[in-house]
Amino acid sequence: MKETITRKDVLLGMGAAALSPWTFWRQTGASKPVGWAVLGLGGYCTYEIMPSFKSCEHSKLVGLISGHPDKLTRLGDQYGIASANRYTYDTMDEIRHNPEIDVVYVITPPATHPTFVVRAAAAGKHVCSEKPMAPTVADCKKMIDACKKAGRLLQIGYRCHYEAHNLAAIRAVRSGALGKIKSIHSDHGFDMGPGTWRTQRALSGGGSMMDIGIYSLNALRYLTGEEPVSVKAKITNPPNDPRFVDCEDTVEFELNFPSGLVGHGSGGYSWNPGKNMYEVVCEKGTLLADPATPYEGHRLTIDGKEVSVKRNNQFAAQIDHMSEHVRTGKPVLTPGEEGLRDIRIIQAIYESGRTGQQIRLSS
Ligand code: NAD
């Protein structure tokens, strides 16, 4: 065993390691890829998720569920989805009779996740739900309970947990190779256009914190490996901006970790230019990811020197991870409980923003 860990050691062997198709077959007895249906054919689904199935090794897109029959026809034809595997929200419960579909991937506005997840689980399917998991803690628990009751897995679409640069950063920080963390902060924000569900609380459950600040929060948790014991937050809304009558703009928050470390995070919906980064100052070096959580073009440095990381398709890695676990039955890396933890903290952040008080989080 080597006594010292070098920068190279820290970065070796990283990446969301998917099983080779042969190993997958041997270990799981699978004779075909896991069948997925995507639900909610909007921007993220059609531009990122659907095209990523071609990079998957263990997963196949076999079904569509949408509230728009025209999208079912257009995208169904484009992706060669059998007519029998195209469902509307009204007919989706019929998937219980469709053995080709193993997993339903819910990619609609957050307030709609609970109902769709519960329906998919009740139809006997494993479920992946996009982040943020749901507007309230009670919603999240309902989703977890429904999947447990049905004996099905629930994965939350935290793609960064499957992305090679974020995995490299986690390993670099958590291995201790950089020494103790002295300071950590993460900022995520952009300039949100008007007139979307993202600024309508009834559909979004909140503003920037739910949608983009959650990346800062989740990064502070996955980099440190700690769960905060209390939070303090400040919320700022620009006056007379119609985007912020129903939801918040900028949230700055502090997470107090059990080790005594204070993590600083933020989220914003009126930032131009936007921000997408985290920085971890450690005893033996400073890790900077900027951009940290984009769809592509990640950049990771330690003490200003670029860290070379083999790029991966994070969407495919996330999907294939779920498929492997559907076959083995083992818990996934980002289960419902992970989504619930973020929502519980976000609710405390909102409470602190309203009251100006430090809010304790029960374990
Ligand atoms: P979008 O507006 O582009 O698409 C939303 C889809 O949901 C559309 O097909 C729309 O028809 C449908 N929809 C809208 N209101 C609905 C309702 N009331 N009931 C049922 N369906 C409804 O949004 P998007 O950017 O694709 O976001 C969808 C989900 O994906 C959200 O949870 C969002 O946070 C998440 N997302 C995640 C990432 C990521 O990187 N993980 C990126 C973008 C979006």
Boltz pocket constraint, residues with backbone or C-beta under 6 A from the ligand:
constraints:
  - pocket:
      binder: B
      contacts: [[A, 40], [A, 41], [A, 42], [A, 43], [A, 44], [A, 45], [A, 67], [A, 106], [A, 107], [A, 108], [A, 109], [A, 110], [A, 112], [A, 130], [A, 131], [A, 132], [A, 157], [A, 158], [A, 159], [A, 197], [A, 211]]
      max_distance: 6.0
